[in-house]
């Protein structure tokens, strides 16, 4: 199975990134791509985030399936959870193409997609047919031409909340002008307060718990990060997703595409995103949970995210360069690390030492 998928992955990289990604989504929908984790004894990898139970920590990050097209088959990859999106209120094409660039020598990607989305109505149509058994979340973002970012997020929370276990408020994409300012400006407190209130209305209406997560940038300064954590705790945010892509360009990048404008993901983001995760974990003093994202490319990097403070972890770029086998590899690695302990007991245990190494 994996040999066939390895050949498929090699062929995919002959096509432009967006075409290749469309092919991948269709391949998943037709069961051509799958993974097998059923025979693993992973009882020590089970973890919780509030009211949500995860069979193991590993899921797929937002951006992989923006329009909820694989909702009934994505669990066949062996993941424990899935975050769809980013979903915007109204359909929008995103930025002009080309807008995704492989940095093959660095196993990285630069994208400046700009939230291409079929819109909320299309997402709801697919969500109504959800037969998935794993927890799902919906990543939400504002329309580029919106006159009211705040209203966009509240509308999305209200309309999409009934269909998800959590809503992730994406205020950290570098590809929508002005969006990242919501993380550090005076509107942050107002935004999170209003979303918390909107969440409570959804919970009352559908009689279930709706978690709210916030996805943040790895480019925040220390004081900005601490302020964001404090405000998130104040307004009952359940988790912070650390992190989105970076606008930084490490000097180690080797690809000819390294100067493209957009957000960088993959291994070159790993150290930066893991460091900010550890900083946020230590500052929060266990008042909020964390999702580790950014540069996960093997079992060791996944494990370190957990040691830095992540209760669960998500990958995307790693799938692009390694295929679905990376899911099995990571779960096997974590399983070996947890023969005599439970994964939940390791969360954040090395956060201080990780920062000292940095």
C-alpha positions as CSV (number, residue, x, y, z in Angstrom):
1,X,0.0,0.0,0.0
2,X,2.6,2.5,1.0
3,X,4.8,1.7,-2.0
4,X,1.9,2.5,-4.3
5,X,1.4,5.7,-2.4
6,X,5.1,6.6,-2.6
7,X,5.0,6.4,-6.4
8,X,1.8,8.4,-6.4
9,X,3.4,11.1,-4.2
10,X,6.4,11.3,-6.6
11,X,4.1,11.7,-9.6
12,X,2.1,14.4,-7.7
13,X,5.2,16.6,-7.4
14,X,5.4,16.8,-11.2
15,X,2.2,19.0,-11.1
16,X,1.7,22.5,-9.8
17,X,0.9,22.4,-6.1
18,X,-2.8,23.4,-6.3
19,X,-3.5,20.9,-9.0
20,X,-1.7,18.2,-7.0
21,X,-3.7,19.0,-3.9
22,X,-7.0,18.7,-5.8
23,X,-5.9,15.3,-7.0
24,X,-5.1,14.3,-3.4
25,X,-8.5,15.2,-2.1
26,X,-10.2,13.2,-4.9
27,X,-7.8,10.3,-4.1
28,X,-8.8,10.3,-0.5
29,X,-12.5,10.5,-1.4
30,X,-12.1,7.4,-3.6
31,X,-10.2,5.5,-0.9
32,X,-7.0,5.4,-3.0
33,X,-5.1,7.0,-0.1
34,X,-5.5,5.6,3.4
35,X,-3.5,4.5,6.4
36,X,-3.7,1.6,8.7
37,X,-3.5,2.3,12.5
38,X,-6.2,-0.3,13.5
39,X,-3.7,-2.9,14.6
40,X,-1.8,-0.5,17.0
41,X,-2.3,-0.8,20.7
42,X,-2.4,2.9,21.4
43,X,-4.3,3.1,24.7
44,X,-1.5,5.1,26.3
45,X,-1.9,7.7,23.6
46,X,-5.5,8.6,24.4
47,X,-5.9,12.1,25.5
48,X,-8.5,14.7,26.4
49,X,-9.0,18.4,25.7
50,X,-11.8,19.5,27.9
51,X,-14.9,17.5,26.9
52,X,-13.2,16.0,23.8
53,X,-11.6,12.6,23.6
54,X,-8.9,11.8,21.1
55,X,-7.6,8.3,20.4
56,X,-4.1,9.7,20.0
57,X,-2.8,13.3,19.6
58,X,-2.3,13.6,15.8
59,X,-4.7,15.3,13.5
60,X,-4.6,17.4,10.3
61,X,-4.4,21.2,10.4
62,X,-6.7,23.6,8.6
63,X,-5.9,24.3,5.0
64,X,-5.8,20.7,3.9
65,X,-9.5,20.6,3.2
66,X,-10.8,24.1,3.0
67,X,-14.4,23.3,1.9
68,X,-15.2,20.2,4.0
69,X,-15.1,17.9,0.9
70,X,-13.6,14.8,2.6
71,X,-15.6,14.8,5.8
72,X,-16.9,11.2,5.5
73,X,-13.6,9.6,4.5
74,X,-10.8,11.7,6.1
75,X,-10.7,9.5,9.2
76,X,-9.4,6.6,7.0
77,X,-6.0,8.3,7.1
78,X,-5.7,7.2,10.8
79,X,-5.9,10.7,12.3
80,X,-7.6,11.3,15.6
81,X,-9.2,14.6,14.6
82,X,-9.6,17.0,11.7
83,X,-9.8,20.7,11.3
84,X,-11.6,21.9,8.1
85,X,-11.3,25.4,6.6
86,X,-10.5,28.2,6.5
87,X,-14.2,29.0,5.9
88,X,-15.3,32.6,5.1
89,X,-18.8,34.0,5.2
90,X,-19.1,34.5,1.5
91,X,-17.3,32.7,-1.4
92,X,-14.1,34.3,-2.5
93,X,-11.4,33.2,-4.9
94,X,-8.4,34.2,-2.8
95,X,-5.3,35.8,-4.2
96,X,-4.1,35.5,-7.8
97,X,-2.2,32.4,-8.9
98,X,0.5,31.1,-8.6
99,X,0.2,31.4,-4.9
100,X,1.7,28.1,-3.5
101,X,5.4,27.4,-3.9
102,X,7.2,24.2,-3.0
103,X,10.6,24.6,-1.4
104,X,11.6,21.0,-2.2
105,X,15.2,21.2,-0.9
106,X,13.8,22.5,2.4
107,X,10.7,20.2,2.5
108,X,8.8,23.5,3.0
109,X,6.0,25.5,1.4
110,X,5.3,29.2,1.0
111,X,1.7,30.1,0.4
112,X,-0.2,33.3,-0.2
113,X,-3.6,31.8,-0.8
114,X,-5.7,34.5,0.9
115,X,-8.5,32.3,2.2
116,X,-10.0,30.8,-1.0
117,X,-13.3,29.5,0.1
118,X,-16.7,28.4,-1.3
119,X,-18.3,30.1,1.6
120,X,-20.4,29.2,4.6
121,X,-23.4,27.8,2.8
122,X,-21.3,25.3,0.8
123,X,-19.6,24.2,4.0
124,X,-22.9,23.7,5.8
125,X,-24.3,21.6,3.0
126,X,-21.4,19.2,3.4
127,X,-21.5,19.3,7.2
128,X,-25.2,18.3,7.2
129,X,-24.1,14.9,5.7
130,X,-21.4,14.3,8.3
131,X,-21.0,10.6,9.2
132,X,-17.5,11.0,10.6
133,X,-16.7,9.4,14.0
134,X,-13.7,11.5,14.9
135,X,-13.9,15.0,16.5
136,X,-14.0,17.8,13.9
137,X,-13.3,21.5,14.1
138,X,-13.9,24.4,11.7
139,X,-11.4,27.1,11.1
140,X,-13.0,30.5,10.3
141,X,-11.7,33.7,8.7
142,X,-13.1,36.9,7.4
143,X,-13.6,37.9,3.8
144,X,-10.9,40.0,2.3
145,X,-13.2,42.8,1.2
146,X,-15.2,42.7,4.5
147,X,-16.2,46.0,6.0
148,X,-16.6,44.4,9.5
149,X,-14.1,41.6,10.4
150,X,-15.8,41.3,13.8
151,X,-19.2,40.6,12.3
152,X,-17.7,38.0,10.0
153,X,-16.3,36.0,12.9
154,X,-19.5,36.2,14.9
155,X,-21.6,35.1,11.9
156,X,-19.4,32.2,11.3
157,X,-19.4,31.1,14.9
158,X,-23.2,31.3,15.1
159,X,-23.9,29.4,11.8
160,X,-21.1,26.8,11.9
161,X,-21.0,26.2,15.7
162,X,-23.8,23.6,15.7
163,X,-21.9,21.4,13.3
164,X,-18.5,21.2,15.1
165,X,-16.8,20.2,18.3
166,X,-14.8,23.4,18.1
167,X,-14.4,26.6,16.1
168,X,-10.9,27.9,15.5
169,X,-10.7,31.7,15.1
170,X,-8.0,32.4,12.5
171,X,-6.5,35.8,13.2
172,X,-3.0,35.0,12.1
173,X,-2.8,34.4,8.4
174,X,-0.3,36.7,6.8
175,X,-2.2,36.7,3.5
176,X,-5.2,38.9,4.5
177,X,-4.3,42.5,4.9
178,X,-4.8,43.8,8.4
179,X,-5.8,40.4,9.9
180,X,-2.8,39.8,12.1
181,X,-3.3,43.2,13.8
182,X,-6.3,41.6,15.5
183,X,-3.8,39.7,17.7
184,X,-2.2,42.7,19.2
185,X,-4.7,45.6,18.8
186,X,-7.4,46.9,21.0
187,X,-9.9,44.9,19.1
188,X,-8.6,41.5,20.4
189,X,-10.4,41.7,23.7
190,X,-13.6,42.8,22.1
191,X,-13.4,40.0,19.5
192,X,-12.8,37.2,22.0
193,X,-15.5,38.6,24.4
194,X,-18.1,38.7,21.6
195,X,-17.1,35.2,20.3
196,X,-17.4,33.8,23.8
197,X,-20.9,35.3,24.1
198,X,-21.9,33.9,20.7
199,X,-20.5,30.5,21.6
200,X,-22.8,30.5,24.7
201,X,-25.8,31.2,22.5
202,X,-24.9,28.3,20.3
203,X,-24.5,26.0,23.2
204,X,-27.9,26.9,24.6
205,X,-29.5,26.4,21.2
206,X,-28.0,23.0,20.4
207,X,-27.5,21.8,23.9
208,X,-23.8,20.8,23.5
209,X,-20.4,22.1,24.4
210,X,-18.7,24.2,21.7
211,X,-15.0,24.8,22.2
212,X,-13.3,28.0,20.9
213,X,-9.7,27.8,19.8
214,X,-7.6,30.7,18.4
215,X,-4.8,30.2,15.9
216,X,-1.9,32.6,16.4
217,X,1.2,33.7,14.6
218,X,4.7,32.5,15.4
219,X,6.0,36.0,14.8
220,X,4.5,37.6,17.9
221,X,6.9,39.4,20.3
222,X,7.0,38.0,23.9
223,X,4.9,40.8,25.4
224,X,2.3,40.4,22.6
225,X,2.2,36.6,23.2
226,X,1.7,37.0,27.0
227,X,-1.1,39.6,26.4
228,X,-2.8,37.3,24.0
229,X,-2.7,34.3,26.4
230,X,-4.0,36.4,29.2
231,X,-6.9,37.8,27.2
232,X,-7.7,34.3,25.9
233,X,-7.9,32.9,29.4
234,X,-10.1,35.8,30.5
235,X,-12.7,35.1,27.8
236,X,-12.8,31.3,28.2
237,X,-10.9,30.4,25.1
238,X,-10.3,26.6,25.3
239,X,-7.1,26.4,23.3
240,X,-4.5,28.3,21.4
241,X,-3.2,26.8,18.1
242,X,0.5,27.5,17.9
243,X,1.2,28.3,15.2
244,X,0.2,29.6,11.8
245,X,2.8,30.2,9.0
246,X,5.6,32.7,9.4
247,X,6.7,35.7,7.3
248,X,10.3,35.2,8.5
249,X,12.8,33.6,6.2
250,X,15.6,31.6,7.9
251,X,19.0,32.0,6.3
252,X,19.2,28.2,6.0
253,X,16.6,28.1,3.2
254,X,18.1,26.6,0.0
255,X,15.2,26.6,-2.5
256,X,15.0,29.1,-5.4
257,X,11.5,29.9,-4.2
258,X,12.6,31.2,-0.7
259,X,12.0,34.8,-1.6
260,X,8.3,34.4,-2.6
261,X,5.9,36.5,-0.5
262,X,3.6,34.6,1.8
263,X,3.6,32.3,4.9
264,X,6.3,29.7,5.3
265,X,5.5,26.3,6.7
266,X,7.4,23.0,7.1
267,X,10.6,22.2,8.9
268,X,12.1,25.7,8.7
269,X,9.2,26.8,10.9
270,X,9.7,24.1,13.5
271,X,12.1,25.7,16.0
272,X,10.3,29.0,15.9
273,X,6.8,27.6,16.4
274,X,8.0,25.2,19.1
275,X,9.7,27.9,21.1
276,X,6.7,30.1,21.1
277,X,4.6,27.1,22.1
278,X,6.8,26.5,25.1
279,X,6.8,30.2,26.1
280,X,3.0,30.3,25.9
281,X,2.6,27.0,27.9
282,X,4.9,28.3,30.7
283,X,3.1,31.7,30.9
284,X,-0.4,30.2,30.9
285,X,0.3,28.0,34.0
286,X,-2.2,25.4,32.8
287,X,-5.1,27.8,32.5
288,X,-5.5,27.0,28.8
289,X,-4.7,24.2,26.4
290,X,-2.4,24.2,23.4
291,X,-2.4,22.6,19.9
292,X,1.1,22.2,18.5
293,X,1.5,23.0,14.8
294,X,4.4,23.9,12.6
295,X,7.2,21.8,11.1
296,X,6.2,18.3,12.3
297,X,8.0,16.0,9.9
298,X,8.6,12.8,11.9
299,X,8.0,11.2,15.2
300,X,10.7,13.1,17.1
301,X,9.4,16.5,16.1
302,X,5.8,15.5,17.0
303,X,7.0,14.2,20.4
304,X,8.8,17.4,21.1
305,X,5.7,19.5,20.5
306,X,4.0,17.5,23.2
307,X,6.9,18.0,25.6
308,X,6.8,21.7,24.8
309,X,3.2,22.0,25.9
310,X,0.8,20.6,23.2
311,X,-2.1,18.3,24.3
312,X,-2.7,17.5,20.6
313,X,-0.7,18.2,17.5
314,X,-1.6,18.8,13.8
315,X,0.4,18.5,10.6
316,X,-0.1,19.5,6.9
317,X,3.1,20.3,5.1
318,X,4.6,17.0,6.4
319,X,1.9,15.2,4.4
320,X,2.8,17.0,1.2
321,X,6.4,15.7,1.3
322,X,6.0,12.4,3.1
323,X,2.5,11.2,2.2
324,X,0.1,9.4,4.6
325,X,2.9,7.1,5.8
326,X,4.0,9.9,8.1
327,X,0.8,9.4,10.2
328,X,1.7,5.8,10.9
329,X,5.3,6.7,11.6
330,X,4.4,9.4,14.1
331,X,1.9,7.3,15.9
332,X,4.3,4.4,16.1
333,X,7.0,6.6,17.5
334,X,4.7,8.1,20.1
335,X,3.6,4.7,21.1
336,X,7.1,3.5,21.7
337,X,7.7,6.6,23.9
338,X,4.7,5.8,25.9
339,X,5.1,2.1,26.7
340,X,5.4,2.9,30.5
341,X,3.5,6.2,30.7
342,X,0.5,8.0,29.2
343,X,1.0,10.7,26.7
344,X,-1.1,13.2,28.6
345,X,1.4,13.0,31.5
346,X,4.2,14.2,29.3
347,X,2.6,17.4,28.1
348,X,4.8,20.4,28.8
349,X,7.3,18.5,30.9
350,X,10.3,19.8,28.9
351,X,9.1,23.3,28.1
352,X,11.7,25.0,30.2
353,X,14.6,22.9,28.8
354,X,13.4,23.4,25.2
355,X,13.6,27.2,25.7
356,X,17.1,26.9,27.3
357,X,18.3,25.0,24.2
358,X,16.9,27.7,22.0
